[in-house]
Amino acid sequence: MILLESGLGSEKVNNILLTELGILYCQHDPTKLMNHCRTYINNINTSKLIKYSELNQCWKEVVFL
């Protein structure tokens, strides 16, 4: 997660990186997931993140997405 978070500082952040970081948040640190979703809602693959959020029972995030 630390490696992917360090990539957020660049101007051109890849959508795949943002989606995978969201998946890691829902699996290992759900407290950071909602903020991540709000910040990058236009740049993440929402359907993929919804699937993993449902599997990890992050229901607030599923409803938001």
PDBQT receptor file of N, H, CA, C and O in Angstrom, charges set to zero:
ATOM      1  N   MET A   1       0.817  -1.180   0.000  1.00  0.00    +0.000 N 
ATOM      2  CA  MET A   1       0.000   0.000   0.000  1.00  0.00    +0.000 C 
ATOM      3  C   MET A   1       0.865   1.249   0.000  1.00  0.00    +0.000 C 
ATOM      4  O   MET A   1       0.536   2.241  -0.651  1.00  0.00    +0.000 OA
ATOM      5  N   ILE A   2       1.951   1.198   0.718  1.00  0.00    +0.000 N 
ATOM      6  H   ILE A   2       2.218   0.392   1.247  1.00  0.00    +0.000 HD
ATOM      7  CA  ILE A   2       2.825   2.370   0.796  1.00  0.00    +0.000 C 
ATOM      8  C   ILE A   2       3.398   2.707  -0.572  1.00  0.00    +0.000 C 
ATOM      9  O   ILE A   2       3.512   3.880  -0.926  1.00  0.00    +0.000 OA
ATOM     10  N   LEU A   3       3.754   1.697  -1.333  1.00  0.00    +0.000 N 
ATOM     11  H   LEU A   3       3.662   0.744  -1.045  1.00  0.00    +0.000 HD
ATOM     12  CA  LEU A   3       4.293   1.918  -2.665  1.00  0.00    +0.000 C 
ATOM     13  C   LEU A   3       3.248   2.553  -3.586  1.00  0.00    +0.000 C 
ATOM     14  O   LEU A   3       3.559   3.493  -4.318  1.00  0.00    +0.000 OA
ATOM     15  N   LEU A   4       2.026   2.053  -3.554  1.00  0.00    +0.000 N 
ATOM     16  H   LEU A   4       1.773   1.289  -2.960  1.00  0.00    +0.000 HD
ATOM     17  CA  LEU A   4       0.974   2.629  -4.386  1.00  0.00    +0.000 C 
ATOM     18  C   LEU A   4       0.609   4.042  -3.926  1.00  0.00    +0.000 C 
ATOM     19  O   LEU A   4       0.334   4.908  -4.756  1.00  0.00    +0.000 OA
ATOM     20  N   GLU A   5       0.604   4.283  -2.614  1.00  0.00    +0.000 N 
ATOM     21  H   GLU A   5       0.827   3.579  -1.939  1.00  0.00    +0.000 HD
ATOM     22  CA  GLU A   5       0.314   5.623  -2.105  1.00  0.00    +0.000 C 
ATOM     23  C   GLU A   5       1.374   6.619  -2.533  1.00  0.00    +0.000 C 
ATOM     24  O   GLU A   5       1.067   7.791  -2.754  1.00  0.00    +0.000 OA
ATOM     25  N   SER A   6       2.616   6.173  -2.654  1.00  0.00    +0.000 N 
ATOM     26  H   SER A   6       2.865   5.221  -2.474  1.00  0.00    +0.000 HD
ATOM     27  CA  SER A   6       3.673   7.087  -3.088  1.00  0.00    +0.000 C 
ATOM     28  C   SER A   6       3.481   7.506  -4.542  1.00  0.00    +0.000 C 
ATOM     29  O   SER A   6       3.954   8.571  -4.940  1.00  0.00    +0.000 OA
ATOM     30  N   GLY A   7       2.803   6.697  -5.334  1.00  0.00    +0.000 N 
ATOM     31  H   GLY A   7       2.419   5.832  -5.010  1.00  0.00    +0.000 HD
ATOM     32  CA  GLY A   7       2.528   7.038  -6.722  1.00  0.00    +0.000 C 
ATOM     33  C   GLY A   7       1.418   8.052  -6.890  1.00  0.00    +0.000 C 
ATOM     34  O   GLY A   7       1.229   8.574  -7.989  1.00  0.00    +0.000 OA
ATOM     35  N   LEU A   8       0.674   8.346  -5.832  1.00  0.00    +0.000 N 
ATOM     36  H   LEU A   8       0.827   7.921  -4.940  1.00  0.00    +0.000 HD
ATOM     37  CA  LEU A   8      -0.415   9.311  -5.918  1.00  0.00    +0.000 C 
ATOM     38  C   LEU A   8       0.082  10.741  -6.083  1.00  0.00    +0.000 C 
ATOM     39  O   LEU A   8      -0.678  11.611  -6.507  1.00  0.00    +0.000 OA
ATOM     40  N   GLY A   9       1.326  10.992  -5.761  1.00  0.00    +0.000 N 
ATOM     41  H   GLY A   9       1.943  10.284  -5.417  1.00  0.00    +0.000 HD
ATOM     42  CA  GLY A   9       1.864  12.339  -5.830  1.00  0.00    +0.000 C 
ATOM     43  C   GLY A   9       2.112  12.839  -7.240  1.00  0.00    +0.000 C 
ATOM     44  O   GLY A   9       2.210  14.048  -7.451  1.00  0.00    +0.000 OA
ATOM     45  N   SER A  10       2.215  11.956  -8.194  1.00  0.00    +0.000 N 
ATOM     46  H   SER A  10       2.135  10.974  -8.023  1.00  0.00    +0.000 HD
ATOM     47  CA  SER A  10       2.498  12.394  -9.557  1.00  0.00    +0.000 C 
ATOM     48  C   SER A  10       1.248  13.011 -10.185  1.00  0.00    +0.000 C 
ATOM     49  O   SER A  10       0.123  12.745  -9.762  1.00  0.00    +0.000 OA
ATOM     50  N   GLU A  11       1.472  13.833 -11.193  1.00  0.00    +0.000 N 
ATOM     51  H   GLU A  11       2.386  14.049 -11.536  1.00  0.00    +0.000 HD
ATOM     52  CA  GLU A  11       0.355  14.524 -11.833  1.00  0.00    +0.000 C 
ATOM     53  C   GLU A  11      -0.522  13.578 -12.641  1.00  0.00    +0.000 C 
ATOM     54  O   GLU A  11      -1.742  13.733 -12.671  1.00  0.00    +0.000 OA
ATOM     55  N   LYS A  12       0.086  12.616 -13.285  1.00  0.00    +0.000 N 
ATOM     56  H   LYS A  12       1.078  12.490 -13.261  1.00  0.00    +0.000 HD
ATOM     57  CA  LYS A  12      -0.646  11.686 -14.131  1.00  0.00    +0.000 C 
ATOM     58  C   LYS A  12      -0.740  10.331 -13.432  1.00  0.00    +0.000 C 
ATOM     59  O   LYS A  12       0.132   9.475 -13.585  1.00  0.00    +0.000 OA
ATOM     60  N   VAL A  13      -1.801  10.157 -12.671  1.00  0.00    +0.000 N 
ATOM     61  H   VAL A  13      -2.509  10.853 -12.546  1.00  0.00    +0.000 HD
ATOM     62  CA  VAL A  13      -1.999   8.924 -11.933  1.00  0.00    +0.000 C 
ATOM     63  C   VAL A  13      -2.840   7.980 -12.785  1.00  0.00    +0.000 C 
ATOM     64  O   VAL A  13      -3.867   8.374 -13.336  1.00  0.00    +0.000 OA
ATOM     65  N   ASN A  14      -2.401   6.750 -12.885  1.00  0.00    +0.000 N 
ATOM     66  H   ASN A  14      -1.567   6.429 -12.437  1.00  0.00    +0.000 HD
ATOM     67  CA  ASN A  14      -3.088   5.747 -13.683  1.00  0.00    +0.000 C 
ATOM     68  C   ASN A  14      -4.359   5.278 -12.976  1.00  0.00    +0.000 C 
ATOM     69  O   ASN A  14      -4.360   5.085 -11.760  1.00  0.00    +0.000 OA
ATOM     70  N   ASN A  15      -5.434   5.097 -13.731  1.00  0.00    +0.000 N 
ATOM     71  H   ASN A  15      -5.433   5.254 -14.719  1.00  0.00    +0.000 HD
ATOM     72  CA  ASN A  15      -6.703   4.639 -13.165  1.00  0.00    +0.000 C 
ATOM     73  C   ASN A  15      -6.576   3.252 -12.546  1.00  0.00    +0.000 C 
ATOM     74  O   ASN A  15      -7.230   2.958 -11.545  1.00  0.00    +0.000 OA
ATOM     75  N   ILE A  16      -5.747   2.405 -13.127  1.00  0.00    +0.000 N 
ATOM     76  H   ILE A  16      -5.216   2.643 -13.939  1.00  0.00    +0.000 HD
ATOM     77  CA  ILE A  16      -5.546   1.059 -12.584  1.00  0.00    +0.000 C 
ATOM     78  C   ILE A  16      -4.907   1.136 -11.205  1.00  0.00    +0.000 C 
ATOM     79  O   ILE A  16      -5.280   0.382 -10.306  1.00  0.00    +0.000 OA
ATOM     80  N   LEU A  17      -3.954   2.036 -11.030  1.00  0.00    +0.000 N 
ATOM     81  H   LEU A  17      -3.651   2.648 -11.760  1.00  0.00    +0.000 HD
ATOM     82  CA  LEU A  17      -3.305   2.220  -9.731  1.00  0.00    +0.000 C 
ATOM     83  C   LEU A  17      -4.326   2.650  -8.694  1.00  0.00    +0.000 C 
ATOM     84  O   LEU A  17      -4.314   2.139  -7.574  1.00  0.00    +0.000 OA
ATOM     85  N   LEU A  18      -5.204   3.570  -9.036  1.00  0.00    +0.000 N 
ATOM     86  H   LEU A  18      -5.215   3.986  -9.946  1.00  0.00    +0.000 HD
ATOM     87  CA  LEU A  18      -6.207   4.052  -8.088  1.00  0.00    +0.000 C 
ATOM     88  C   LEU A  18      -7.198   2.950  -7.724  1.00  0.00    +0.000 C 
ATOM     89  O   LEU A  18      -7.605   2.833  -6.568  1.00  0.00    +0.000 OA
ATOM     90  N   THR A  19      -7.580   2.156  -8.698  1.00  0.00    +0.000 N 
ATOM     91  H   THR A  19      -7.250   2.252  -9.637  1.00  0.00    +0.000 HD
ATOM     92  CA  THR A  19      -8.514   1.058  -8.434  1.00  0.00    +0.000 C 
ATOM     93  C   THR A  19      -7.873  -0.003  -7.554  1.00  0.00    +0.000 C 
ATOM     94  O   THR A  19      -8.495  -0.474  -6.602  1.00  0.00    +0.000 OA
ATOM     95  N   GLU A  20      -6.657  -0.381  -7.854  1.00  0.00    +0.000 N 
ATOM     96  H   GLU A  20      -6.152   0.002  -8.628  1.00  0.00    +0.000 HD
ATOM     97  CA  GLU A  20      -5.973  -1.405  -7.056  1.00  0.00    +0.000 C 
ATOM     98  C   GLU A  20      -5.707  -0.918  -5.634  1.00  0.00    +0.000 C 
ATOM     99  O   GLU A  20      -5.781  -1.700  -4.686  1.00  0.00    +0.000 OA
ATOM    100  N   LEU A  21      -5.401   0.364  -5.481  1.00  0.00    +0.000 N 
ATOM    101  H   LEU A  21      -5.341   1.000  -6.251  1.00  0.00    +0.000 HD
ATOM    102  CA  LEU A  21      -5.206   0.905  -4.135  1.00  0.00    +0.000 C 
ATOM    103  C   LEU A  21      -6.518   0.858  -3.357  1.00  0.00    +0.000 C 
ATOM    104  O   LEU A  21      -6.517   0.564  -2.162  1.00  0.00    +0.000 OA
ATOM    105  N   GLY A  22      -7.628   1.142  -4.018  1.00  0.00    +0.000 N 
ATOM    106  H   GLY A  22      -7.629   1.380  -4.989  1.00  0.00    +0.000 HD
ATOM    107  CA  GLY A  22      -8.938   1.030  -3.374  1.00  0.00    +0.000 C 
ATOM    108  C   GLY A  22      -9.237  -0.397  -2.945  1.00  0.00    +0.000 C 
ATOM    109  O   GLY A  22      -9.800  -0.620  -1.873  1.00  0.00    +0.000 OA
ATOM    110  N   ILE A  23      -8.866  -1.354  -3.768  1.00  0.00    +0.000 N 
ATOM    111  H   ILE A  23      -8.409  -1.172  -4.638  1.00  0.00    +0.000 HD
ATOM    112  CA  ILE A  23      -9.066  -2.765  -3.416  1.00  0.00    +0.000 C 
ATOM    113  C   ILE A  23      -8.234  -3.127  -2.193  1.00  0.00    +0.000 C 
ATOM    114  O   ILE A  23      -8.712  -3.819  -1.294  1.00  0.00    +0.000 OA
ATOM    115  N   LEU A  24      -7.001  -2.665  -2.161  1.00  0.00    +0.000 N 
ATOM    116  H   LEU A  24      -6.613  -2.103  -2.892  1.00  0.00    +0.000 HD
ATOM    117  CA  LEU A  24      -6.153  -2.936  -0.985  1.00  0.00    +0.000 C 
ATOM    118  C   LEU A  24      -6.726  -2.278   0.266  1.00  0.00    +0.000 C 
ATOM    119  O   LEU A  24      -6.685  -2.865   1.347  1.00  0.00    +0.000 OA
ATOM    120  N   TYR A  25      -7.256  -1.075   0.132  1.00  0.00    +0.000 N 
ATOM    121  H   TYR A  25      -7.290  -0.598  -0.746  1.00  0.00    +0.000 HD
ATOM    122  CA  TYR A  25      -7.879  -0.419   1.281  1.00  0.00    +0.000 C 
ATOM    123  C   TYR A  25      -9.063  -1.224   1.799  1.00  0.00    +0.000 C 
ATOM    124  O   TYR A  25      -9.207  -1.389   3.010  1.00  0.00    +0.000 OA
ATOM    125  N   CYS A  26      -9.907  -1.724   0.914  1.00  0.00    +0.000 N 
ATOM    126  H   CYS A  26      -9.790  -1.590  -0.070  1.00  0.00    +0.000 HD
ATOM    127  CA  CYS A  26     -11.075  -2.455   1.411  1.00  0.00    +0.000 C 
ATOM    128  C   CYS A  26     -10.679  -3.788   2.025  1.00  0.00    +0.000 C 
ATOM    129  O   CYS A  26     -11.407  -4.310   2.869  1.00  0.00    +0.000 OA
ATOM    130  N   GLN A  27      -9.556  -4.345   1.629  1.00  0.00    +0.000 N 
ATOM    131  H   GLN A  27      -8.965  -3.921   0.943  1.00  0.00    +0.000 HD
ATOM    132  CA  GLN A  27      -9.116  -5.612   2.199  1.00  0.00    +0.000 C 
ATOM    133  C   GLN A  27      -8.324  -5.445   3.489  1.00  0.00    +0.000 C 
ATOM    134  O   GLN A  27      -8.437  -6.270   4.395  1.00  0.00    +0.000 OA
ATOM    135  N   HIS A  28      -7.518  -4.380   3.583  1.00  0.00    +0.000 N 
ATOM    136  H   HIS A  28      -7.426  -3.709   2.847  1.00  0.00    +0.000 HD
ATOM    137  CA  HIS A  28      -6.587  -4.276   4.703  1.00  0.00    +0.000 C 
ATOM    138  C   HIS A  28      -6.780  -3.049   5.595  1.00  0.00    +0.000 C 
ATOM    139  O   HIS A  28      -6.413  -3.087   6.770  1.00  0.00    +0.000 OA
ATOM    140  N   ASP A  29      -7.348  -1.959   5.065  1.00  0.00    +0.000 N 
ATOM    141  H   ASP A  29      -7.646  -1.927   4.111  1.00  0.00    +0.000 HD
ATOM    142  CA  ASP A  29      -7.528  -0.750   5.869  1.00  0.00    +0.000 C 
ATOM    143  C   ASP A  29      -8.806  -0.031   5.440  1.00  0.00    +0.000 C 
ATOM    144  O   ASP A  29      -8.741   1.016   4.796  1.00  0.00    +0.000 OA
ATOM    145  N   PRO A  30      -9.969  -0.588   5.793  1.00  0.00    +0.000 N 
ATOM    146  CA  PRO A  30     -11.240  -0.032   5.331  1.00  0.00    +0.000 C 
ATOM    147  C   PRO A  30     -11.501   1.399   5.802  1.00  0.00    +0.000 C 
ATOM    148  O   PRO A  30     -12.354   2.081   5.236  1.00  0.00    +0.000 OA
ATOM    149  N   THR A  31     -10.793   1.858   6.811  1.00  0.00    +0.000 N 
ATOM    150  H   THR A  31     -10.100   1.304   7.271  1.00  0.00    +0.000 HD
ATOM    151  CA  THR A  31     -11.019   3.220   7.290  1.00  0.00    +0.000 C 
ATOM    152  C   THR A  31     -10.592   4.261   6.261  1.00  0.00    +0.000 C 
ATOM    153  O   THR A  31     -11.098   5.382   6.286  1.00  0.00    +0.000 OA
ATOM    154  N   LYS A  32      -9.688   3.927   5.370  1.00  0.00    +0.000 N 
ATOM    155  H   LYS A  32      -9.276   3.015   5.349  1.00  0.00    +0.000 HD
ATOM    156  CA  LYS A  32      -9.211   4.859   4.352  1.00  0.00    +0.000 C 
ATOM    157  C   LYS A  32     -10.008   4.775   3.051  1.00  0.00    +0.000 C 
ATOM    158  O   LYS A  32      -9.825   5.605   2.161  1.00  0.00    +0.000 OA
ATOM    159  N   LEU A  33     -10.880   3.790   2.934  1.00  0.00    +0.000 N 
ATOM    160  H   LEU A  33     -11.028   3.115   3.657  1.00  0.00    +0.000 HD
ATOM    161  CA  LEU A  33     -11.549   3.527   1.662  1.00  0.00    +0.000 C 
ATOM    162  C   LEU A  33     -12.524   4.631   1.261  1.00  0.00    +0.000 C 
ATOM    163  O   LEU A  33     -12.521   5.048   0.103  1.00  0.00    +0.000 OA
ATOM    164  N   MET A  34     -13.354   5.114   2.176  1.00  0.00    +0.000 N 
ATOM    165  H   MET A  34     -13.356   4.775   3.117  1.00  0.00    +0.000 HD
ATOM    166  CA  MET A  34     -14.355   6.119   1.817  1.00  0.00    +0.000 C 
ATOM    167  C   MET A  34     -13.696   7.405   1.339  1.00  0.00    +0.000 C 
ATOM    168  O   MET A  34     -14.141   7.994   0.354  1.00  0.00    +0.000 OA
ATOM    169  N   ASN A  35     -12.664   7.840   2.005  1.00  0.00    +0.000 N 
ATOM    170  H   ASN A  35     -12.303   7.362   2.805  1.00  0.00    +0.000 HD
ATOM    171  CA  ASN A  35     -11.958   9.047   1.583  1.00  0.00    +0.000 C 
ATOM    172  C   ASN A  35     -11.343   8.851   0.201  1.00  0.00    +0.000 C 
ATOM    173  O   ASN A  35     -11.378   9.759  -0.630  1.00  0.00    +0.000 OA
ATOM    174  N   HIS A  36     -10.791   7.689  -0.044  1.00  0.00    +0.000 N 
ATOM    175  H   HIS A  36     -10.762   6.952   0.631  1.00  0.00    +0.000 HD
ATOM    176  CA  HIS A  36     -10.207   7.371  -1.348  1.00  0.00    +0.000 C 
ATOM    177  C   HIS A  36     -11.286   7.400  -2.439  1.00  0.00    +0.000 C 
ATOM    178  O   HIS A  36     -11.060   7.935  -3.525  1.00  0.00    +0.000 OA
ATOM    179  N   CYS A  37     -12.450   6.828  -2.149  1.00  0.00    +0.000 N 
ATOM    180  H   CYS A  37     -12.634   6.393  -1.267  1.00  0.00    +0.000 HD
ATOM    181  CA  CYS A  37     -13.540   6.816  -3.129  1.00  0.00    +0.000 C 
ATOM    182  C   CYS A  37     -14.030   8.223  -3.429  1.00  0.00    +0.000 C 
ATOM    183  O   CYS A  37     -14.273   8.564  -4.587  1.00  0.00    +0.000 OA
ATOM    184  N   ARG A  38     -14.175   9.035  -2.402  1.00  0.00    +0.000 N 
ATOM    185  H   ARG A  38     -13.978   8.758  -1.462  1.00  0.00    +0.000 HD
ATOM    186  CA  ARG A  38     -14.635  10.417  -2.617  1.00  0.00    +0.000 C 
ATOM    187  C   ARG A  38     -13.635  11.225  -3.426  1.00  0.00    +0.000 C 
ATOM    188  O   ARG A  38     -14.022  12.031  -4.272  1.00  0.00    +0.000 OA
ATOM    189  N   THR A  39     -12.372  11.017  -3.175  1.00  0.00    +0.000 N 
ATOM    190  H   THR A  39     -12.056  10.363  -2.487  1.00  0.00    +0.000 HD
ATOM    191  CA  THR A  39     -11.336  11.797  -3.844  1.00  0.00    +0.000 C 
ATOM    192  C   THR A  39     -11.189  11.413  -5.309  1.00  0.00    +0.000 C 
ATOM    193  O   THR A  39     -11.024  12.283  -6.164  1.00  0.00    +0.000 OA
ATOM    194  N   TYR A  40     -11.248  10.134  -5.603  1.00  0.00    +0.000 N 
ATOM    195  H   TYR A  40     -11.383   9.427  -4.909  1.00  0.00    +0.000 HD
ATOM    196  CA  TYR A  40     -10.942   9.653  -6.953  1.00  0.00    +0.000 C 
ATOM    197  C   TYR A  40     -12.139   8.999  -7.636  1.00  0.00    +0.000 C 
ATOM    198  O   TYR A  40     -11.958   8.075  -8.429  1.00  0.00    +0.000 OA
ATOM    199  N   ILE A  41     -13.350   9.453  -7.350  1.00  0.00    +0.000 N 
ATOM    200  H   ILE A  41     -13.497  10.203  -6.706  1.00  0.00    +0.000 HD
ATOM    201  CA  ILE A  41     -14.555   8.816  -7.881  1.00  0.00    +0.000 C 
ATOM    202  C   ILE A  41     -14.572   8.804  -9.412  1.00  0.00    +0.000 C 
ATOM    203  O   ILE A  41     -15.094   7.858 -10.002  1.00  0.00    +0.000 OA
ATOM    204  N   ASN A  42     -14.028   9.805 -10.058  1.00  0.00    +0.000 N 
ATOM    205  H   ASN A  42     -13.604  10.573  -9.578  1.00  0.00    +0.000 HD
ATOM    206  CA  ASN A  42     -14.052   9.870 -11.522  1.00  0.00    +0.000 C 
ATOM    207  C   ASN A  42     -12.931   9.069 -12.171  1.00  0.00    +0.000 C 
ATOM    208  O   ASN A  42     -12.946   8.867 -13.385  1.00  0.00    +0.000 OA
ATOM    209  N   ASN A  43     -11.971   8.614 -11.395  1.00  0.00    +0.000 N 
ATOM    210  H   ASN A  43     -11.959   8.778 -10.409  1.00  0.00    +0.000 HD
ATOM    211  CA  ASN A  43     -10.791   7.965 -11.960  1.00  0.00    +0.000 C 
ATOM    212  C   ASN A  43     -10.659   6.491 -11.612  1.00  0.00    +0.000 C 
ATOM    213  O   ASN A  43      -9.694   5.851 -12.030  1.00  0.00    +0.000 OA
ATOM    214  N   ILE A  44     -11.595   5.938 -10.864  1.00  0.00    +0.000 N 
ATOM    215  H   ILE A  44     -12.379   6.458 -10.524  1.00  0.00    +0.000 HD
ATOM    216  CA  ILE A  44     -11.482   4.537 -10.483  1.00  0.00    +0.000 C 
ATOM    217  C   ILE A  44     -12.476   3.700 -11.275  1.00  0.00    +0.000 C 
ATOM    218  O   ILE A  44     -13.476   4.209 -11.780  1.00  0.00    +0.000 OA
ATOM    219  N   ASN A  45     -12.186   2.417 -11.374  1.00  0.00    +0.000 N 
ATOM    220  H   ASN A  45     -11.374   2.003 -10.964  1.00  0.00    +0.000 HD
ATOM    221  CA  ASN A  45     -13.097   1.465 -11.999  1.00  0.00    +0.000 C 
ATOM    222  C   ASN A  45     -14.124   1.087 -10.936  1.00  0.00    +0.000 C 
ATOM    223  O   ASN A  45     -13.885   0.201 -10.115  1.00  0.00    +0.000 OA
ATOM    224  N   THR A  46     -15.279   1.772 -10.960  1.00  0.00    +0.000 N 
ATOM    225  H   THR A  46     -15.474   2.491 -11.627  1.00  0.00    +0.000 HD
ATOM    226  CA  THR A  46     -16.245   1.609  -9.882  1.00  0.00    +0.000 C 
ATOM    227  C   THR A  46     -16.834   0.206  -9.819  1.00  0.00    +0.000 C 
ATOM    228  O   THR A  46     -17.068  -0.305  -8.723  1.00  0.00    +0.000 OA
ATOM    229  N   SER A  47     -17.078  -0.423 -10.946  1.00  0.00    +0.000 N 
ATOM    230  H   SER A  47     -16.888  -0.008 -11.836  1.00  0.00    +0.000 HD
ATOM    231  CA  SER A  47     -17.684  -1.756 -10.903  1.00  0.00    +0.000 C 
ATOM    232  C   SER A  47     -16.754  -2.774 -10.239  1.00  0.00    +0.000 C 
ATOM    233  O   SER A  47     -17.204  -3.637  -9.486  1.00  0.00    +0.000 OA
ATOM    234  N   LYS A  48     -15.469  -2.666 -10.523  1.00  0.00    +0.000 N 
ATOM    235  H   LYS A  48     -15.104  -1.964 -11.135  1.00  0.00    +0.000 HD
ATOM    236  CA  LYS A  48     -14.505  -3.584  -9.915  1.00  0.00    +0.000 C 
ATOM    237  C   LYS A  48     -14.377  -3.312  -8.419  1.00  0.00    +0.000 C 
ATOM    238  O   LYS A  48     -14.296  -4.244  -7.619  1.00  0.00    +0.000 OA
ATOM    239  N   LEU A  49     -14.360  -2.041  -8.043  1.00  0.00    +0.000 N 
ATOM    240  H   LEU A  49     -14.425  -1.283  -8.693  1.00  0.00    +0.000 HD
ATOM    241  CA  LEU A  49     -14.230  -1.689  -6.625  1.00  0.00    +0.000 C 
ATOM    242  C   LEU A  49     -15.496  -2.053  -5.856  1.00  0.00    +0.000 C 
ATOM    243  O   LEU A  49     -15.414  -2.432  -4.688  1.00  0.00    +0.000 OA
ATOM    244  N   ILE A  50     -16.655  -1.947  -6.482  1.00  0.00    +0.000 N 
ATOM    245  H   ILE A  50     -16.722  -1.640  -7.431  1.00  0.00    +0.000 HD
ATOM    246  CA  ILE A  50     -17.903  -2.358  -5.835  1.00  0.00    +0.000 C 
ATOM    247  C   ILE A  50     -17.860  -3.852  -5.537  1.00  0.00    +0.000 C 
ATOM    248  O   ILE A  50     -18.258  -4.285  -4.455  1.00  0.00    +0.000 OA
ATOM    249  N   LYS A  51     -17.380  -4.636  -6.493  1.00  0.00    +0.000 N 
ATOM    250  H   LYS A  51     -17.057  -4.285  -7.372  1.00  0.00    +0.000 HD
ATOM    251  CA  LYS A  51     -17.307  -6.096  -6.309  1.00  0.00    +0.000 C 
ATOM    252  C   LYS A  51     -16.453  -6.451  -5.094  1.00  0.00    +0.000 C 
ATOM    253  O   LYS A  51     -16.858  -7.267  -4.266  1.00  0.00    +0.000 OA
ATOM    254  N   TYR A  52     -15.276  -5.841  -4.985  1.00  0.00    +0.000 N 
ATOM    255  H   TYR A  52     -14.947  -5.178  -5.657  1.00  0.00    +0.000 HD
ATOM    256  CA  TYR A  52     -14.389  -6.152  -3.864  1.00  0.00    +0.000 C 
ATOM    257  C   TYR A  52     -14.899  -5.561  -2.553  1.00  0.00    +0.000 C 
ATOM    258  O   TYR A  52     -14.682  -6.137  -1.487  1.00  0.00    +0.000 OA
ATOM    259  N   SER A  53     -15.567  -4.431  -2.623  1.00  0.00    +0.000 N 
ATOM    260  H   SER A  53     -15.744  -3.963  -3.488  1.00  0.00    +0.000 HD
ATOM    261  CA  SER A  53     -16.132  -3.847  -1.408  1.00  0.00    +0.000 C 
ATOM    262  C   SER A  53     -17.254  -4.714  -0.865  1.00  0.00    +0.000 C 
ATOM    263  O   SER A  53     -17.394  -4.861   0.350  1.00  0.00    +0.000 OA
ATOM    264  N   GLU A  54     -18.056  -5.291  -1.756  1.00  0.00    +0.000 N 
ATOM    265  H   GLU A  54     -17.942  -5.172  -2.742  1.00  0.00    +0.000 HD
ATOM    266  CA  GLU A  54     -19.107  -6.204  -1.308  1.00  0.00    +0.000 C 
ATOM    267  C   GLU A  54     -18.511  -7.446  -0.659  1.00  0.00    +0.000 C 
ATOM    268  O   GLU A  54     -19.007  -7.914   0.366  1.00  0.00    +0.000 OA
ATOM    269  N   LEU A  55     -17.450  -7.978  -1.253  1.00  0.00    +0.000 N 
ATOM    270  H   LEU A  55     -17.047  -7.598  -2.085  1.00  0.00    +0.000 HD
ATOM    271  CA  LEU A  55     -16.812  -9.169  -0.689  1.00  0.00    +0.000 C 
ATOM    272  C   LEU A  55     -16.252  -8.909   0.701  1.00  0.00    +0.000 C 
ATOM    273  O   LEU A  55     -16.229  -9.807   1.543  1.00  0.00    +0.000 OA
ATOM    274  N   ASN A  56     -15.801  -7.685   0.945  1.00  0.00    +0.000 N 
ATOM    275  H   ASN A  56     -15.820  -6.955   0.262  1.00  0.00    +0.000 HD
ATOM    276  CA  ASN A  56     -15.208  -7.339   2.236  1.00  0.00    +0.000 C 
ATOM    277  C   ASN A  56     -16.183  -6.596   3.143  1.00  0.00    +0.000 C 
ATOM    278  O   ASN A  56     -15.790  -6.072   4.185  1.00  0.00    +0.000 OA
ATOM    279  N   GLN A  57     -17.440  -6.552   2.752  1.00  0.00    +0.000 N 
ATOM    280  H   GLN A  57     -17.760  -6.978   1.906  1.00  0.00    +0.000 HD
ATOM    281  CA  GLN A  57     -18.531  -5.981   3.541  1.00  0.00    +0.000 C 
ATOM    282  C   GLN A  57     -18.299  -4.522   3.915  1.00  0.00    +0.000 C 
ATOM    283  O   GLN A  57     -18.530  -4.124   5.056  1.00  0.00    +0.000 OA
ATOM    284  N   CYS A  58     -17.850  -3.740   2.963  1.00  0.00    +0.000 N 
ATOM    285  H   CYS A  58     -17.662  -4.064   2.035  1.00  0.00    +0.000 HD
ATOM    286  CA  CYS A  58     -17.699  -2.286   3.126  1.00  0.00    +0.000 C 
ATOM    287  C   CYS A  58     -18.963  -1.641   2.550  1.00  0.00    +0.000 C 
ATOM    288  O   CYS A  58     -18.932  -1.091   1.449  1.00  0.00    +0.000 OA
ATOM    289  N   TRP A  59     -20.065  -1.708   3.287  1.00  0.00    +0.000 N 
ATOM    290  H   TRP A  59     -20.090  -2.155   4.181  1.00  0.00    +0.000 HD
ATOM    291  CA  TRP A  59     -21.365  -1.373   2.731  1.00  0.00    +0.000 C 
ATOM    292  C   TRP A  59     -21.547   0.115   2.468  1.00  0.00    +0.000 C 
ATOM    293  O   TRP A  59     -22.194   0.477   1.486  1.00  0.00    +0.000 OA
ATOM    294  N   LYS A  60     -21.006   0.984   3.302  1.00  0.00    +0.000 N 
ATOM    295  H   LYS A  60     -20.480   0.690   4.100  1.00  0.00    +0.000 HD
ATOM    296  CA  LYS A  60     -21.137   2.425   3.055  1.00  0.00    +0.000 C 
ATOM    297  C   LYS A  60     -20.495   2.803   1.735  1.00  0.00    +0.000 C 
ATOM    298  O   LYS A  60     -21.024   3.629   0.992  1.00  0.00    +0.000 OA
ATOM    299  N   GLU A  61     -19.369   2.204   1.450  1.00  0.00    +0.000 N 
ATOM    300  H   GLU A  61     -18.940   1.533   2.054  1.00  0.00    +0.000 HD
ATOM    301  CA  GLU A  61     -18.646   2.490   0.219  1.00  0.00    +0.000 C 
ATOM    302  C   GLU A  61     -19.387   1.949  -0.999  1.00  0.00    +0.000 C 
ATOM    303  O   GLU A  61     -19.403   2.580  -2.056  1.00  0.00    +0.000 OA
ATOM    304  N   VAL A  62     -19.999   0.778  -0.844  1.00  0.00    +0.000 N 
ATOM    305  H   VAL A  62     -19.986   0.265   0.015  1.00  0.00    +0.000 HD
ATOM    306  CA  VAL A  62     -20.784   0.201  -1.937  1.00  0.00    +0.000 C 
ATOM    307  C   VAL A  62     -21.944   1.122  -2.293  1.00  0.00    +0.000 C 
ATOM    308  O   VAL A  62     -22.203   1.372  -3.470  1.00  0.00    +0.000 OA
ATOM    309  N   VAL A  63     -22.633   1.620  -1.290  1.00  0.00    +0.000 N 
ATOM    310  H   VAL A  63     -22.422   1.417  -0.334  1.00  0.00    +0.000 HD
ATOM    311  CA  VAL A  63     -23.755   2.522  -1.525  1.00  0.00    +0.000 C 
ATOM    312  C   VAL A  63     -23.260   3.814  -2.178  1.00  0.00    +0.000 C 
ATOM    313  O   VAL A  63     -23.899   4.324  -3.098  1.00  0.00    +0.000 OA
ATOM    314  N   PHE A  64     -22.151   4.335  -1.721  1.00  0.00    +0.000 N 
ATOM    315  H   PHE A  64     -21.631   3.921  -0.974  1.00  0.00    +0.000 HD
ATOM    316  CA  PHE A  64     -21.599   5.563  -2.299  1.00  0.00    +0.000 C 
ATOM    317  C   PHE A  64     -21.217   5.364  -3.767  1.00  0.00    +0.000 C 
ATOM    318  O   PHE A  64     -21.515   6.207  -4.613  1.00  0.00    +0.000 OA
ATOM    319  N   LEU A  65     -20.566   4.259  -4.054  1.00  0.00    +0.000 N 
ATOM    320  H   LEU A  65     -20.324   3.575  -3.367  1.00  0.00    +0.000 HD
ATOM    321  CA  LEU A  65     -20.122   4.011  -5.423  1.00  0.00    +0.000 C 
ATOM    322  C   LEU A  65     -21.301   3.713  -6.338  1.00  0.00    +0.000 C 
ATOM    323  O   LEU A  65     -21.113   3.478  -7.532  1.00  0.00    +0.000 OA
TER     324      LEU A  65
